[in-house]
Amino acid sequence: MTAPGHSERAVTDPVGLIVDLIGAVEHALEPDRIRAVVISVAGGRSKPRRLAAHLAEHPSVLTDGRSPAPRAVGDLLITLREAGAQTVSPPCCAECGRQMRTLQRRGQDWYCWNRGLLPEPCTSCGNTRRVASRDRAGRPRCGKCRTPMDATRSR
């Protein structure tokens, strides 16, 4: 549940809410700089609303960098750090806790590059190998198996 007053503001002024939430913990960046970062990461109409709602409900992600969270939150944390934020945490791997500059996702969790690609049974061949890609349903595929789309292109 979002804090009182935040749920309405997440719809009416999502960028302003995000800037205020970040500004409450990050003092190394000016509000105008924070606003520019937020706008660059959360363009459009629905993405800033989802981002604002998540941050209002889980403001601790700004300082601990822990998932589960939408990808947009991870992208925002990374971009804020690149802009000079010092209190805002970069995203942290859900498995090992390592701070990351880029992230892989599995579901709502963030993983460092080597954790996000752990061996799983391939949907196509059934062998347990490192995940090279995922199909539209999110099922793992190894590097040796071609997707059905690739097989139709070779004809």
ChimeraX attribute file (.defattr): number of C-alpha atoms within 10 A of each C-alpha:
attribute: neighborCount
match mode: 1-to-1
recipient: residues
	/A:1	10
	/A:2	16
	/A:3	12
	/A:4	9
	/A:5	9
	/A:6	19
	/A:7	19
	/A:8	13
	/A:9	18
	/A:10	23
	/A:11	17
	/A:12	12
	/A:13	14
	/A:14	26
	/A:15	24
	/A:16	18
	/A:17	23
	/A:18	25
	/A:19	22
	/A:20	15
	/A:21	16
	/A:22	25
	/A:23	17
	/A:24	10
	/A:25	16
	/A:26	22
	/A:27	13
	/A:28	14
	/A:29	17
	/A:30	12
	/A:31	16
	/A:32	10
	/A:33	14
	/A:34	24
	/A:35	19
	/A:36	15
	/A:37	18
	/A:38	24
	/A:39	15
	/A:40	12
	/A:41	20
	/A:42	22
	/A:43	11
	/A:44	10
	/A:45	11
	/A:46	12
	/A:47	14
	/A:48	24
	/A:49	22
	/A:50	18
	/A:51	25
	/A:52	29
	/A:53	24
	/A:54	21
	/A:55	22
	/A:56	23
	/A:57	15
	/A:58	16
	/A:59	19
	/A:60	14
	/A:61	22
	/A:62	22
	/A:63	17
	/A:64	16
	/A:65	25
	/A:66	20
	/A:67	20
	/A:68	17
	/A:69	20
	/A:70	16
	/A:71	18
	/A:72	16
	/A:73	23
	/A:74	29
	/A:75	19
	/A:76	22
	/A:77	27
	/A:78	22
	/A:79	19
	/A:80	25
	/A:81	17
	/A:82	13
	/A:83	15
	/A:84	13
	/A:85	21
	/A:86	16
	/A:87	17
	/A:88	24
	/A:89	22
	/A:90	28
	/A:91	31
	/A:92	24
	/A:93	23
	/A:94	21
	/A:95	12
	/A:96	10
	/A:97	15
	/A:98	14
	/A:99	18
	/A:100	20
	/A:101	16
	/A:102	15
	/A:103	19
	/A:104	18
	/A:105	21
	/A:106	13
	/A:107	11
	/A:108	11
	/A:109	20
	/A:110	28
	/A:111	24
	/A:112	22
	/A:113	14
	/A:114	9
	/A:115	16
	/A:116	19
	/A:117	18
	/A:118	12
	/A:119	15
	/A:120	16
	/A:121	16
	/A:122	22
	/A:123	16
	/A:124	15
	/A:125	12
	/A:126	12
	/A:127	14
	/A:128	15
	/A:129	17
	/A:130	18
	/A:131	18
	/A:132	15
	/A:133	17
	/A:134	14
	/A:135	11
	/A:136	7
	/A:137	6
	/A:138	11
	/A:139	14
	/A:140	23
	/A:141	25
	/A:142	23
	/A:143	13
	/A:144	12
	/A:145	15
	/A:146	13
	/A:147	15
	/A:148	10
	/A:149	8
	/A:150	10
	/A:151	10
	/A:152	8
	/A:153	7
	/A:154	6
	/A:155	5
